[in-house]
């Protein structure tokens, strides 16, 4: 996990292979709490170039949003990034 709190930003990095990644909610919340964040934006890439959110993307976003409510942290959005474009899940009402 990479963390740089000098600018007030915190990052939690998932680990995985080209076909998938493990995003650990505990590590995400740990970074948010260390940064004293009141809100977070989730982001990950799709190396395939496909901007469609998978069922796993949506389930993880909902899981993190539910957990964040207990910590009084707002999940503002979940960003999917490809080499060519990006998509905000909140714009699609996906969580």
Secondary structure, 3 states (H helix, E strand, C coil): CCCCCCCCCCCCCCEEECCEEECCHHHHHHHHHHCCCCEEEEEEECCCCCCCCCHHHHHHHHHHHHHHHHCCCEEEEEEEECCCCEEEHHHHCCC
